[in-house]
Amino acid sequence: MSAIINGSIDVAKLPKEKFIKGKNGSVWYNFTISVNDETRYGNNVAFMDSQTKEEREAKVAKNYLGNGKVVWTDDKIVVAEREGTGAVEIPKAKVTVDDDLPF
């Protein structure tokens, strides 16, 4: 499975207490990406704050950070279409080989 997803997140919604300090001063933030077959406003990808097992079990509401859409796939994922038109499966491109090439 391969895909390219474009999206945006609202950095003001990132809970600062969930930032993780890494080696050499790097800062990390864990988030979850959900890809759906259905679209809304041309988007079928949602970015959410990652939840702990305890938060999931307690059914804590998800903190949505932003959205996006699948813009390329190797035909094993559905590509988002405009709202109301549904989603379509994109067939894998056929490649032909010319045996008369000089190399």
C-alpha positions in Angstrom: 0.0 0.0 0.0 1.4 3.4 -1.0 -0.3 6.8 -0.8 0.5 10.5 -0.7 -1.7 12.6 1.6 -1.8 16.4 1.8 -3.2 18.0 4.9 -3.1 20.8 7.4 -3.2 20.9 11.1 -4.0 23.8 13.5 -0.9 24.0 15.6 -2.8 26.1 18.2 -4.7 23.0 19.0 -1.6 21.0 20.0 -1.6 20.4 23.8 1.8 21.6 24.9 1.9 19.0 27.7 2.0 16.2 25.1 5.2 17.5 23.5 8.1 15.0 23.9 11.7 16.0 24.2 14.0 13.9 22.2 17.8 13.6 21.9 19.8 16.7 20.8 17.0 19.1 21.7 14.5 17.8 19.2 10.8 18.0 20.1 8.2 15.4 19.0 4.4 15.3 18.9 2.5 12.1 18.4 -0.7 12.2 16.4 -3.1 9.8 14.6 -4.1 9.9 11.0 -7.4 8.4 9.9 -8.2 7.7 6.2 -11.9 7.1 5.4 -13.7 6.0 2.2 -16.3 8.7 2.6 -15.5 12.4 2.0 -16.6 15.6 3.5 -15.7 18.9 1.6 -13.3 16.9 -0.6 -11.4 15.6 2.4 -11.1 11.9 3.5 -8.2 12.2 6.0 -8.4 13.4 9.6 -5.5 14.3 11.9 -6.1 13.8 15.6 -4.2 14.0 18.9 -3.0 10.5 19.8 -4.8 9.0 22.8 -3.5 6.8 25.5 -5.1 3.4 26.1 -6.7 4.9 29.2 -8.2 7.8 27.3 -9.6 5.4 24.6 -11.1 3.1 27.3 -12.6 6.1 29.1 -14.1 7.3 25.7 -12.4 10.7 26.0 -13.4 12.9 23.0 -10.9 13.1 20.2 -9.0 16.3 19.7 -9.2 16.9 15.9 -6.1 18.9 14.7 -6.9 19.2 11.0 -7.8 17.3 7.8 -6.6 16.5 4.3 -7.1 14.1 1.4 -5.4 11.3 -0.3 -4.0 12.7 -3.6 -2.2 9.7 -4.9 -2.5 5.9 -4.3 -1.2 2.7 -5.7 -4.8 1.5 -6.2 -5.1 -0.1 -2.8 -6.5 3.0 -1.1 -9.5 5.1 -2.2 -8.8 8.7 -3.5 -11.1 11.5 -2.2 -13.5 13.1 -4.6 -15.6 16.2 -4.1 -18.5 15.9 -1.7 -21.5 14.3 -3.2 -19.7 12.6 -6.0 -18.5 9.7 -3.8 -15.1 8.1 -3.9 -13.5 6.3 -6.8 -10.8 3.6 -6.9 -7.9 4.7 -9.1 -6.5 1.8 -11.2 -2.8 1.2 -11.3 -1.0 2.8 -14.3 0.0 0.3 -17.0 3.6 0.5 -18.1 4.8 -0.6 -21.5 8.3 -1.5 -22.3 9.9 -0.8 -25.7 12.3 -3.7 -26.4 14.0 -1.7 -29.3 15.7 0.7 -26.9 19.5 1.0 -27.5 20.4 0.4 -23.8 
